[in-house]
Amino acid sequence: MAVVLTMGSLRFLLALAVAGGHAASFFGFTAAWILPGSRAVQIFYIISGFLMAMILNRKYADTPHGNWIFYTNRVVKIFAPYVVILAVTVAICLLSKAATGNALLMESWFTEAGSLTFSTWAFGLLTNIFIIGQEWSFLLVYRAGALVFSLQAFSEPPTASQFIVIVPAWTLSIELLFYIIAPFILRRHFLLIAALACASHYFRFEAYHLGFYNEATNYRFFPFELSLFLYGSICFRLGKLLPSIDARWSLVITAVTVITIVFLPRYFLEHQFQLYAVVGVLLPVLFDFSRRNNWDRSLGELSYPLYLVHWPVVAFIASLVREIEPSSIGKIAAFPIATVAISIAASVLINRYIVNPIDDWRQTRAKTAETVSA
């Protein structure tokens, strides 16, 4: 059975919220009217849990071969666009360094090159290439070439995150950690999944109560975020029990959900877990809507490349604007809007020439994974 991995409008708008927030920040604006990036990221975690539960229960058999195809397909899907975007970004940074003396997103590598210890070099290179571990850069303070662990690293800059080239990619490390354990959890009994989710959620707030709350542990610590992934998988299980929904109601519920999430009322801004609860409950309906509408699936396919490519696009254009017209920073709103539009256009090209051909190959491989029925 073919499984369409999308909830198009929602995923696209979540990526757009992250891109818009970063673009506004780079150009000296605030984006208080849209969903904060941290909320968007955690909703992505819930969606990922829902989708991974779906494909592991419908697409990949619980066999060594089925799990191997699952793992390798996930790695290819995550790394193919990432490696291309990273390579192009590094190339542009090096060309800029040679031409202007400004290495852009790699400037810290050049200014600190003579001071870096071997362990700092290794951490920076390996996490940029292999992604896993990038979230820990927000818990490592940089001092005289060395990295020192600190729960308060955010308030003690600079941190190791200055050596991450595609900064938003740290969330992919959280995703990859979830993929590693997903086949061993998401096929298990519903009550076991619920118990693990509750344990993770309890662990989060008990740690916060003991004083371990900061920007690094807010949504960058996998043991805490596991509860959101598992909540998404629980919503998939519950969704299987629901009757089929009329297409018109599916459209209405999807529209209301998307509008509510992107243009949040104050209640949901102040009560994020209530927001996540609502999103999770509605995921089966949102998936049903996406399954019925090709345009929605197309939007969803843009979310991942947009999430990655917007960072170098925004950084490069902001650097150019600061060089040519520094007085326009914080005054001309057209700049952040234009950079997001360019990022979307770049995402379309990445999808067409990189993601789609690879996805065709991935789906061909998945057919050998001893497909099981829903």
C-alpha positions in Angstrom: 0.0 0.0 0.0 1.5 3.4 -1.0 1.7 5.9 1.8 1.8 9.6 1.0 4.0 11.3 3.6 2.5 14.7 3.7 0.2 17.1 5.5 1.0 19.7 2.9 -0.4 23.0 4.0 0.5 22.6 7.6 4.0 21.4 7.0 4.7 24.1 4.4 3.4 26.9 6.7 5.4 25.6 9.6 8.5 25.8 7.5 7.4 29.2 6.3 7.0 30.4 9.9 10.6 29.3 10.7 12.0 30.9 7.5 10.0 34.1 8.0 11.1 34.4 11.6 14.8 34.0 10.6 14.4 36.4 7.7 12.8 39.1 9.9 15.6 38.7 12.5 18.4 38.9 9.9 17.0 42.2 8.6 16.2 43.8 12.0 12.5 43.1 12.2 10.4 41.0 14.6 7.8 38.5 13.4 5.5 38.4 16.4 2.5 37.9 14.1 3.5 34.4 13.1 4.0 31.2 15.0 7.4 31.2 16.9 10.0 28.9 15.4 10.3 26.8 18.6 6.5 26.0 18.4 6.8 25.2 14.7 9.7 22.8 15.4 7.9 21.0 18.1 4.8 20.6 15.9 7.1 19.1 13.3 8.2 16.5 15.9 4.5 15.5 16.4 3.9 15.2 12.7 7.1 13.1 12.3 5.9 10.8 15.0 2.5 10.4 13.3 4.1 9.7 9.9 6.7 7.3 11.1 4.1 5.3 12.9 2.1 5.2 9.7 4.9 4.0 7.4 6.3 1.5 9.9 2.8 0.0 10.4 1.8 0.1 6.7 4.9 0.1 4.6 7.9 -1.6 6.2 7.5 -5.1 7.7 8.9 -5.8 11.1 11.8 -7.8 9.7 15.6 -7.1 9.5 15.3 -6.4 5.8 12.3 -4.2 6.3 14.0 -2.2 9.0 17.2 -1.9 6.9 15.2 -0.4 4.0 13.5 2.0 6.5 16.8 3.2 7.9 18.6 3.6 4.6 15.6 5.3 3.0 15.4 7.8 5.9 19.1 8.5 5.7 18.9 9.2 2.0 15.9 11.4 2.4 17.5 13.5 5.1 21.0 13.7 3.8 20.7 14.1 0.0 19.2 17.6 0.1 21.3 18.6 3.2 24.6 17.6 1.7 23.9 19.5 -1.6 22.8 22.6 0.3 25.8 22.4 2.6 28.2 21.9 -0.2 26.9 24.9 -2.2 26.8 27.0 1.0 30.4 26.2 1.8 31.5 26.9 -1.8 29.8 30.3 -1.7 31.4 31.1 1.6 34.9 30.2 0.4 34.4 32.2 -2.8 33.2 35.2 -0.8 36.2 34.9 1.5 38.6 34.9 -1.5 36.9 37.8 -3.2 35.9 40.1 -0.3 37.5 38.7 2.9 34.1 37.9 4.4 33.5 34.2 4.8 29.8 34.8 5.7 28.4 31.7 7.5 31.9 30.3 7.9 33.6 33.4 9.3 34.0 31.9 12.7 36.0 29.0 11.2 38.5 31.5 9.8 38.7 33.9 12.7 39.2 31.1 15.2 41.1 28.6 13.1 44.5 29.2 14.8 42.9 28.7 18.3 40.8 25.6 17.8 41.7 22.5 19.7 41.6 19.1 18.0 38.3 18.2 19.8 36.7 21.5 18.7 37.8 20.9 15.1 36.4 17.3 15.3 33.1 18.4 16.8 32.6 21.1 14.2 33.5 19.0 11.2 31.7 15.9 12.2 28.5 17.5 13.3 28.3 19.6 10.1 28.8 16.5 7.9 26.9 13.9 9.9 24.3 16.2 11.6 23.9 14.1 14.7 25.1 16.1 17.7 24.4 19.5 16.3 21.9 20.3 19.1 24.6 19.9 21.7 26.4 22.9 20.2 23.9 25.0 22.2 25.1 23.5 25.4 28.8 24.0 24.7 30.5 27.3 25.6 33.4 28.3 23.3 36.4 29.5 25.2 39.9 30.1 23.8 39.6 27.3 21.2 38.0 24.8 23.5 34.4 23.7 24.1 33.1 23.5 27.7 29.7 22.0 28.6 27.3 24.4 30.4 23.6 24.3 31.0 23.6 28.1 30.8 25.5 28.2 27.5 22.9 30.5 25.9 23.6 33.2 28.5 27.3 32.7 28.2 28.1 33.2 24.5 29.9 32.4 22.3 28.8 28.8 21.9 29.8 26.0 19.6 26.7 26.8 17.4 28.8 29.5 15.7 30.6 26.6 13.9 27.4 25.1 12.5 27.0 26.2 8.9 23.3 25.4 8.3 22.1 26.2 11.9 18.4 25.0 11.5 19.7 21.5 10.7 20.2 20.8 14.5 16.6 19.7 14.5 17.5 17.0 12.0 19.7 15.5 14.7 16.7 15.1 17.0 14.8 13.5 14.1 17.6 11.1 13.3 17.8 10.0 16.9 14.0 9.3 16.8 14.4 7.3 13.6 17.0 5.1 15.2 14.6 3.9 17.9 11.3 4.2 16.0 11.1 0.6 14.6 11.6 -0.8 18.1 8.9 1.4 19.7 6.2 2.4 17.3 5.1 -1.2 16.4 4.7 -2.0 20.1 1.5 -2.0 22.2 -0.3 1.3 22.4 0.0 1.3 26.2 3.7 0.9 26.1 4.0 3.9 23.7 1.7 6.0 26.0 3.8 5.0 29.0 7.0 6.1 27.4 5.4 9.4 26.2 4.2 10.1 29.8 7.6 9.3 31.2 9.4 11.6 28.8 6.9 14.4 29.5 7.3 13.9 33.3 11.0 13.9 32.9 10.9 17.2 31.1 8.9 19.1 33.7 10.6 17.5 36.7 13.9 18.7 35.2 12.5 22.2 34.7 11.3 22.2 38.3 14.8 21.4 39.4 16.2 24.4 37.5 17.3 22.8 34.2 15.1 25.0 32.0 16.8 27.2 29.4 16.7 27.8 25.7 18.9 24.7 25.1 16.6 22.3 26.9 13.4 24.0 25.8 13.2 22.1 22.6 16.7 20.9 21.8 17.0 17.9 24.2 16.0 14.6 22.7 14.8 12.8 25.9 12.3 15.7 26.5 11.2 15.9 22.8 10.6 12.1 22.6 7.2 12.6 24.2 6.1 14.8 21.3 7.1 12.2 18.7 5.4 9.5 20.6 2.2 11.6 21.0 2.1 11.9 17.2 2.3 8.1 16.9 -0.5 7.7 19.5 -2.6 10.1 17.4 -2.0 7.8 14.4 -3.2 4.8 16.3 -6.3 6.6 17.5 -7.0 8.0 14.0 -7.3 4.4 12.7 -10.4 4.0 14.9 -12.2 7.0 13.4 -14.8 6.7 10.7 -14.1 8.2 7.2 -14.7 11.9 7.2 -16.6 13.8 4.5 -14.3 15.8 2.1 -16.1 19.0 2.9 -15.6 18.7 6.7 -12.0 17.7 6.0 -11.5 20.9 4.1 -13.1 23.1 6.9 -11.1 21.5 9.7 -7.9 21.8 7.8 -8.5 25.4 7.0 -9.4 26.3 10.6 -6.4 24.4 12.0 -3.9 26.0 9.6 -5.2 29.5 10.2 -5.3 29.0 14.0 -1.7 27.6 14.1 -0.1 30.3 11.9 -2.0 33.3 13.3 -2.2 32.2 16.9 -4.5 33.6 19.5 -2.7 34.6 22.7 -4.0 31.6 24.6 -2.0 29.1 22.4 1.1 31.3 22.5 1.1 31.1 26.3 0.0 27.4 26.5 2.0 25.6 24.0 1.2 22.1 25.1 -2.5 22.8 24.7 -1.7 23.8 21.1 0.2 20.6 20.5 -2.7 18.5 21.9 -5.1 20.2 19.5 -2.8 19.6 16.5 -2.2 16.0 17.4 -5.9 15.2 17.6 -6.5 16.8 14.2 -3.6 15.1 12.4 -5.8 12.2 11.1 -8.2 14.7 9.5 -5.3 16.8 8.1 -3.8 13.7 6.6 -7.1 12.8 5.0 -7.4 16.2 3.5 -3.8 16.0 2.1 -4.5 12.5 0.6 -7.4 14.0 -1.4 -5.6 17.0 -2.8 -2.5 16.9 -5.0 -1.8 20.6 -4.5 -1.6 20.1 -0.7 0.9 17.3 -1.2 3.0 19.5 -3.4 3.1 22.2 -0.8 4.2 19.6 1.8 7.0 18.5 -0.4 8.5 22.0 -0.3 8.7 22.1 3.5 12.0 20.2 4.0 14.1 22.0 1.4 12.6 25.3 2.4 13.5 24.6 6.0 17.1 24.1 5.1 17.8 26.4 2.2 16.3 29.5 3.7 19.2 29.9 6.1 22.0 30.4 3.6 19.7 32.4 1.3 18.7 34.8 4.0 22.2 35.1 5.4 23.8 35.8 2.0 21.3 38.4 1.0 21.3 40.1 4.4 25.1 40.3 4.3 24.9 41.8 0.8 22.3 44.4 1.9 24.4 45.4 4.9 27.3 45.9 2.7 25.5 47.9 0.0 22.8 49.7 1.9 23.2 49.3 5.7 20.8 52.1 6.5 17.9 50.0 5.1 18.2 47.3 7.8 15.2 47.4 10.0 13.4 49.8 7.7 12.5 48.0 4.4 10.2 45.1 5.0 10.4 44.0 1.4 13.9 42.5 2.0 12.9 39.7 4.3 9.8 39.0 2.2 11.9 38.8 -0.9 14.5 36.5 0.7 11.7 34.1 1.8 10.3 34.2 -1.8 13.7 33.4 -3.2 14.1 30.5 -0.7 10.7 29.1 -1.9 11.9 29.3 -5.5 15.2 27.5 -4.5 13.1 24.9 -2.8 11.1 24.2 -5.9 14.3 23.7 -7.9 15.8 21.4 -5.2 12.7 19.4 -5.1 12.6 19.0 -8.9 16.2 18.1 -9.5 17.3 16.4 -6.3 14.4 15.3 -4.0 11.9 13.9 -6.6 14.4 11.7 -8.5 15.8 10.3 -5.2 12.2 9.8 -3.9 11.4 7.7 -7.0 14.4 5.5 -6.2 13.5 5.3 -2.5 10.0 4.2 -3.3 11.3 1.5 -5.6 13.5 0.2 -2.8 10.6 0.3 -0.3 8.7 -2.2 -2.5 11.2 -4.8 -1.5 10.6 -4.1 2.2 7.9 -6.9 2.5 5.0 -4.4 2.5 2.4 -5.2 5.1 -1.3 -4.3 5.3 -2.6 -1.5 7.5 
